[in-house]
Amino acid sequence: MAEFDLVVRGGEVIDGTGVPSRGADVAVSDGLIVEVGDVGGSGEHEIDADGALVIPGIVDIHAHYDGQATWEERMQPSSWHGVTTVVMGNCGVGFAPVADADHDKLIELMEGVEDIPGAALHEGLAWNWNSFAEFLDAVDARPHDVDVAAQVPHGALRLNVMGERGANHEDATPDDIAAMADLARAGIEAGALGFTTSRTRNHKTSTGAYTPTLTAAPDELIGIAEGVGAARTGVLQVVSDFLDVDDEFNTLRTMVARSGRPMSISVARNPMVPDAFRSILDHISAANADGLTMTGQVAARAVGLVLGLDLTLNPFLTNSVFHEIADLSVSEKVAALRTSGFRDRLLAEHRRQESERDRSKLGGSMITKFELLFEMAENPDYEPTLNDSIAARANRDGTTPEELALDLMLADDGAGMLYLPYLNYVDGNLDGVHEMLTHPHTVPGLGDGGAHVGTICDGSFPTTLLHYWGRDRERGTIDLPFLVQRHCQGTARTVGLHDRGVIAPGYRADLNVVDFDRLRLRRPVIAHDLPAGGRRLLQRADGWAHTVVAGHETYRDGEATEALPGRLIRGAQPAPA
């Protein structure tokens, strides 16, 4: 009889602690790693990892599968990219706690902030919960291909306690704050990993209103943090515009100090204030030096937009001629745009409107920044040179940027896509990302798996982190064991999951076997597979040879097996004894 449930043999193990790789076998029984080294016993199932890397399962702490986890088993696209644990409920948005009368408001908030189709949410959400504990039960009732953890969202708390006053940004009373703190504590005690809030004007509901938490006063944020602290576990997560970085950090430091709980903060490089990210990182370092645990969540590449004829945005979105076909199917749009008369009118109107375009409309001025728009090729380039922009190419080809953009989107019968890198893409490079990834108090995050399904496809960040930063980047790579440590052990510890992210006896048997030489991203594709036929961007990768969750192989060469061993994680998890 086999001695182990699974043995992964002959791989080059990068164990997640940051030490150099070593050749070793990995033996698994009962969902845990039991031996790493020269394993003599056999496994009921064996994986040949000769010539491949063996790394821990990736822990993605910034996802938005809050709806999808209730109606679907597979947390794709994240699970295609080596992710074995996802943490949702980020940015202060989610679906519990909730009163029955407030379903539409939470859908509008999620639809607006995270670009998830409202129709899909209306059809997909069963709403068989009110409290956060009941929401966790609903997630727990369904098996998944990854482990799933949730956080208590501030937006739902505010609406649940304050109703319209909360949605309208009125100040919370002391009683309101106490009630929200009690609900946050109850959510943590039911199994939430933490509490999250949003302080950015980029987050609006589908009706155009700012997220209810934008203007929450310091006493509200601190009071809720104290509620989390009363549970003696849990983490805090914040996204902010940092308009006054010193003042904002006074509040954030007080939240950590009064709660005794660690905090993670979204950090990105804004081209409008390209050096501001360093001030945020300096504040995070200063807080840690003072004994206040803060961690920056940073992206593996630019935070950018994908544009196309079947996506939320395209360069002609505000063009009055395009409005004539905006509600048609993609094939009907393509037919019209290939008609010379219609095409000529569209392009003429684009030129006429250029000086009077309404920058407040969806996409604003970004969708026509042809100097920052690039073709999304079959093998996407996420650090393109400015010489390859639509504007630069059009100038060389003797055409106009709008004509070239239109032709590129019409390719593949209207499936062509454009890429607009924005945050982190400063001076035509990702040097700031290198600086953020290697900072002593950051971890990779911000992939937003499950969200922004019509504009962004960043759930593939883990693949970019390994193949681009660990192998391909000509402007400077990063040590691979360091990258693995940050996105496995580092992210897991940031949210209190000390039982995973490391290949060592006693840890969760969440593993990846990676054909590193073959690791690469494919171009995103559009699928209409959400409830109500909702559309979303999906992106696959090559090179993820085997993914294992709790000792069960869930993916083989990018294709799902029948195994669904993923379960809801209830609360922080201790390290193996």
SULSULMO-V516453 format. One record per residue. PHI is phi in whole degrees, 0 to 359 (NA if undefined). OMEGA is omega as a letter, one per 20 degrees, with the letter a starting at -180 (NA if undefined). D_LAST is the distance of its C-alpha to the last C-alpha in Angstrom with 1 decimal. Layout:
PHI&OMEGA&D_LAST / PHI&OMEGA&D_LAST
//
This chain:
NA&r&28.4 / 293&a&25.9 / 276&a&22.6 / 233&r&20.7 / 289&a&21.5 / 212&r&22.0 / 230&r&22.4 / 261&a&23.4 / 251&r&25.6 / 75&a&27.2 / 271&r&26.2 / 267&a&25.8 / 274&r&22.2 / 254&a&21.6 / 276&r&17.9 / 94&r&17.8 / 264&a&16.9 / 97&r&20.6 / 281&r&21.1 / 300&a&24.1 / 291&r&24.1 / 210&r&24.0 / 288&a&25.2 / 195&r&22.6 / 265&r&21.9 / 230&r&19.0 / 253&a&18.2 / 229&r&17.0 / 216&r&16.6 / 53&r&16.2 / 79&a&15.7 / 236&r&12.7 / 286&a&13.1 / 243&a&12.8 / 202&r&15.0 / 227&a&16.7 / 148&r&19.8 / 270&a&22.7 / 276&a&21.9 / 275&a&24.4 / 286&a&23.9 / 267&r&25.6 / 246&r&24.4 / 301&r&26.2 / 228&a&26.7 / 233&r&26.9 / 241&r&27.5 / 277&a&29.6 / 253&a&28.4 / 302&r&30.8 / 81&a&32.2 / 243&r&29.8 / 273&r&26.9 / 240&a&23.4 / 232&r&21.5 / 295&r&18.8 / 297&a&20.2 / 279&a&21.9 / 254&a&20.9 / 264&a&24.2 / 264&r&24.0 / 223&r&27.8 / 232&a&29.4 / 225&r&31.9 / 270&a&31.5 / 304&r&31.9 / 277&a&35.0 / 302&a&34.3 / 293&r&30.9 / 271&a&33.0 / 241&a&35.6 / 221&a&34.2 / 273&a&31.4 / 255&a&31.3 / 269&r&30.4 / 274&j&32.8 / 273&a&33.5 / 303&a&29.9 / 289&r&28.6 / 280&a&31.3 / 241&r&29.7 / 79&a&26.3 / 280&r&24.7 / 241&r&22.1 / 220&r&21.2 / 239&r&24.0 / 243&a&24.2 / 248&a&27.6 / 84&a&29.6 / 283&r&30.2 / 62&r&33.4 / 74&a&34.0 / 242&a&35.2 / 176&a&34.2 / 239&r&35.5 / 198&i&34.1 / 288&a&34.9 / 208&r&38.5 / 274&a&41.7 / 304&a&43.7 / 284&a&46.5 / 253&a&44.3 / 305&a&43.2 / 298&a&45.8 / 295&r&44.8 / 289&r&41.2 / 294&r&42.4 / 299&r&44.9 / 292&r&42.1 / 293&r&39.8 / 297&a&42.9 / 285&a&44.1 / 287&a&41.0 / 246&r&39.2 / 53&r&42.3 / 251&a&41.3 / 306&r&44.5 / 300&r&45.4 / 298&r&47.0 / 295&r&43.8 / 292&r&41.8 / 299&a&44.6 / 279&a&44.6 / 278&a&40.9 / 281&r&39.4 / 277&a&39.6 / 53&r&39.1 / 268&r&37.8 / 205&r&35.9 / 233&a&36.8 / 283&r&33.7 / 293&r&30.6 / 299&r&28.7 / 291&r&31.4 / 298&r&31.1 / 300&r&27.4 / 297&r&28.4 / 295&r&31.1 / 293&a&28.7 / 294&a&26.2 / 288&a&29.2 / 245&r&29.6 / 288&a&27.4 / 223&r&27.1 / 274&r&26.7 / 222&r&23.9 / 285&a&21.3 / 235&r&23.2 / 233&a&22.4 / 232&r&25.1 / 231&a&26.2 / 278&a&29.0 / 270&a&32.2 / 299&a&34.5 / 302&r&37.6 / 293&r&37.0 / 301&a&36.2 / 296&a&39.4 / 293&a&41.5 / 294&a&40.1 / 271&a&40.9 / 255&r&43.9 / 60&a&45.6 / 298&r&48.4 / 299&r&48.1 / 292&r&44.6 / 296&a&45.9 / 269&r&48.8 / 67&r&46.7 / 288&r&48.0 / 293&r&46.1 / 284&r&43.6 / 280&r&44.7 / 304&r&42.5 / 293&r&42.3 / 300&a&41.3 / 296&r&38.5 / 298&r&37.2 / 293&r&37.4 / 295&r&35.5 / 298&r&32.8 / 296&r&32.4 / 292&r&32.2 / 296&r&29.6 / 297&r&27.5 / 298&r&28.1 / 296&r&27.1 / 297&a&23.8 / 293&r&23.1 / 280&r&24.2 / 132&r&21.6 / 295&r&23.2 / 280&a&21.1 / 179&a&23.9 / 233&a&27.6 / 230&r&30.0 / 214&r&33.6 / 239&a&36.5 / 230&a&39.0 / 239&r&41.0 / 285&r&44.5 / 287&a&43.5 / 259&r&42.1 / 228&r&44.9 / 286&r&45.4 / 293&r&47.6 / 271&r&50.4 / 96&r&50.2 / 281&r&48.8 / 295&r&46.1 / 305&a&42.6 / 303&a&42.7 / 270&a&40.0 / 306&a&42.0 / 255&r&43.7 / 305&a&41.3 / 286&r&41.8 / 306&a&39.3 / 294&r&39.2 / 292&a&38.2 / 297&a&35.3 / 293&r&34.1 / 298&r&34.5 / 294&r&32.5 / 301&r&29.7 / 295&r&29.8 / 297&r&29.4 / 297&a&26.2 / 299&r&25.0 / 296&r&25.8 / 280&r&23.1 / 62&r&20.6 / 201&r&19.0 / 103&a&20.7 / 235&r&22.4 / 241&r&26.1 / 226&a&28.1 / 224&r&31.7 / 238&a&34.5 / 215&r&37.6 / 281&a&41.0 / 50&r&40.6 / 297&r&44.4 / 234&a&44.0 / 298&a&40.8 / 294&a&40.9 / 295&a&41.5 / 296&r&38.9 / 290&r&36.2 / 301&r&37.3 / 292&a&36.4 / 296&r&33.1 / 297&r&32.1 / 294&r&33.1 / 302&a&31.0 / 291&a&27.8 / 295&a&28.8 / 283&a&29.8 / 267&a&26.9 / 74&a&24.1 / 249&r&22.9 / 287&a&22.7 / 227&r&25.6 / 243&a&26.5 / 227&r&30.2 / 291&a&32.2 / 228&r&34.0 / 213&a&36.9 / 263&a&40.0 / 269&a&43.1 / 297&r&46.3 / 286&r&48.3 / 224&a&46.4 / 295&a&44.9 / 256&a&43.5 / 295&a&42.0 / 298&a&38.6 / 292&r&38.3 / 296&r&39.0 / 296&r&36.1 / 296&r&33.7 / 296&r&35.1 / 296&r&34.5 / 296&r&30.8 / 297&a&30.4 / 296&r&32.2 / 298&r&30.0 / 296&r&26.8 / 297&r&28.7 / 268&r&29.4 / 86&r&25.8 / 254&a&26.2 / 284&r&23.8 / 228&a&26.0 / 227&r&25.6 / 274&r&28.6 / 266&a&28.5 / 232&a&31.0 / 270&a&32.7 / 275&r&32.9 / 202&r&36.7 / 296&r&39.5 / 270&a&39.3 / 227&a&42.5 / 246&r&44.6 / 250&a&45.8 / 245&r&49.5 / 184&a&51.5 / 290&r&54.1 / 250&a&51.6 / 240&a&49.2 / 297&a&49.2 / 240&r&50.8 / 204&a&53.6 / 296&a&56.1 / 251&a&58.9 / 300&a&57.1 / 263&a&59.5 / 281&a&62.5 / 296&r&65.1 / 289&r&66.2 / 297&r&62.7 / 303&r&62.5 / 295&a&65.2 / 240&a&62.7 / 302&a&59.4 / 264&r&58.9 / 278&r&59.9 / 292&a&57.7 / 299&a&56.6 / 297&r&59.3 / 290&r&61.9 / 299&a&60.8 / 300&r&61.0 / 300&r&64.5 / 293&a&65.7 / 288&r&64.3 / 269&r&65.9 / 274&a&69.3 / 302&a&71.2 / 297&a&72.7 / 293&a&69.5 / 302&a&67.7 / 297&r&70.5 / 295&r&70.4 / 300&a&66.6 / 291&r&66.8 / 296&r&69.8 / 293&r&68.2 / 300&a&65.1 / 292&a&67.3 / 293&a&69.3 / 278&a&66.3 / 307&a&64.4 / 276&a&65.9 / 237&a&65.5 / 297&a&62.2 / 281&a&60.3 / 291&a&57.2 / 277&a&55.7 / 289&a&55.5 / 308&a&52.4 / 93&r&51.5 / 52&r&53.8 / 276&a&55.0 / 296&a&52.0 / 290&r&53.2 / 243&r&56.2 / 279&a&54.7 / 297&r&55.9 / 288&r&55.1 / 242&r&51.4 / 262&a&51.6 / 226&r&50.8 / 290&r&51.1 / 271&a&47.9 / 278&a&48.3 / 300&r&46.8 / 252&a&44.3 / 301&r&43.7 / 255&a&44.0 / 265&r&41.9 / 227&a&43.3 / 288&r&47.0 / 276&a&49.7 / 298&r&52.2 / 292&r&54.9 / 260&r&53.6 / 294&r&53.8 / 301&a&56.2 / 297&a&58.6 / 294&r&58.7 / 296&a&59.1 / 298&r&61.8 / 298&r&63.7 / 291&a&63.7 / 274&r&64.8 / 73&r&67.5 / 235&r&66.3 / 259&r&64.7 / 302&a&61.0 / 293&r&61.4 / 294&r&63.2 / 296&r&60.5 / 301&r&57.7 / 297&a&59.6 / 297&a&60.1 / 294&r&56.5 / 289&r&55.4 / 283&r&58.1 / 298&r&56.7 / 55&r&55.2 / 56&r&57.3 / 93&a&55.8 / 266&r&52.1 / 296&a&52.3 / 230&r&50.0 / 243&a&50.1 / 239&a&47.2 / 237&r&47.4 / 288&a&44.7 / 232&r&44.7 / 301&r&41.8 / 82&a&40.4 / 262&a&43.5 / 244&a&45.6 / 60&r&48.5 / 73&r&47.8 / 207&a&44.4 / 249&a&40.7 / 301&r&40.4 / 295&r&39.0 / 295&r&36.1 / 303&a&35.3 / 297&a&35.3 / 288&a&33.0 / 297&a&30.5 / 264&r&30.1 / 293&a&29.9 / 293&a&26.9 / 237&r&26.2 / 229&r&26.7 / 221&r&25.1 / 291&r&27.1 / 192&r&28.1 / 69&r&31.3 / 289&r&31.9 / 58&r&32.9 / 307&a&32.3 / 92&a&34.3 / 236&r&36.7 / 50&a&39.9 / 289&r&40.9 / 248&a&44.5 / 222&a&44.2 / 224&r&40.9 / 224&a&38.7 / 252&r&35.7 / 297&r&32.9 / 272&r&33.4 / 311&a&32.0 / 302&r&29.1 / 292&r&31.7 / 302&a&33.8 / 303&a&30.9 / 280&a&30.3 / 283&a&33.8 / 275&a&35.8 / 283&a&33.8 / 269&a&32.1 / 216&a&35.4 / 259&a&38.6 / 290&a&39.4 / 287&a&42.5 / 275&r&42.2 / 131&r&38.9 / 263&r&35.5 / 233&a&32.0 / 307&a&29.5 / 298&r&27.8 / 302&r&24.2 / 296&r&24.7 / 299&r&25.8 / 296&r&22.9 / 300&a&20.3 / 294&a&22.3 / 264&r&22.6 / 238&r&19.2 / 296&a&16.4 / 298&r&18.9 / 293&r&20.2 / 300&a&16.9 / 292&a&15.8 / 301&a&19.3 / 253&r&19.0 / 85&r&15.6 / 259&a&14.0 / 271&a&10.9 / 262&a&9.8 / 214&r&12.8 / 90&a&15.4 / 222&r&13.8 / 264&r&14.6 / 200&a&11.8 / 305&r&10.0 / 97&r&7.6 / 277&r&9.6 / 306&r&12.6 / 274&r&15.5 / 254&a&17.8 / 220&r&20.2 / 229&r&23.7 / 254&a&26.1 / 241&r&28.8 / 280&a&32.3 / 296&a&32.4 / 296&a&36.1 / 262&a&37.0 / 294&r&34.9 / 196&r&37.3 / 263&r&38.1 / 264&r&41.0 / 291&r&43.4 / 300&r&42.5 / 231&r&44.4 / 257&r&45.5 / 236&r&44.5 / 249&a&46.0 / 240&r&43.2 / 281&r&42.0 / 308&a&43.3 / 64&r&47.1 / 72&a&47.3 / 300&a&45.6 / 267&r&45.5 / 207&r&42.5 / 274&r&41.8 / 229&a&39.4 / 219&r&38.4 / 260&r&37.1 / 216&r&36.0 / 258&r&36.4 / 108&r&33.8 / 277&a&30.8 / 287&a&30.9 / 213&r&27.9 / 237&a&25.4 / 236&r&22.5 / 240&r&20.7 / 51&r&17.9 / 85&a&19.3 / 248&r&22.9 / 286&a&25.6 / 258&r&27.1 / 221&r&29.6 / 229&a&31.6 / 52&r&33.9 / 83&a&33.9 / 254&a&34.8 / 289&r&32.8 / 271&r&31.8 / 276&a&31.9 / 287&r&28.2 / 228&a&27.0 / 276&a&23.3 / 290&a&22.7 / 223&r&22.0 / 294&r&22.0 / 268&r&18.9 / 256&r&19.1 / 81&r&17.8 / 301&a&15.0 / 238&a&11.7 / 285&r&8.3 / 289&r&6.3 / 303&a&3.8 / 293&NA&0.0
//
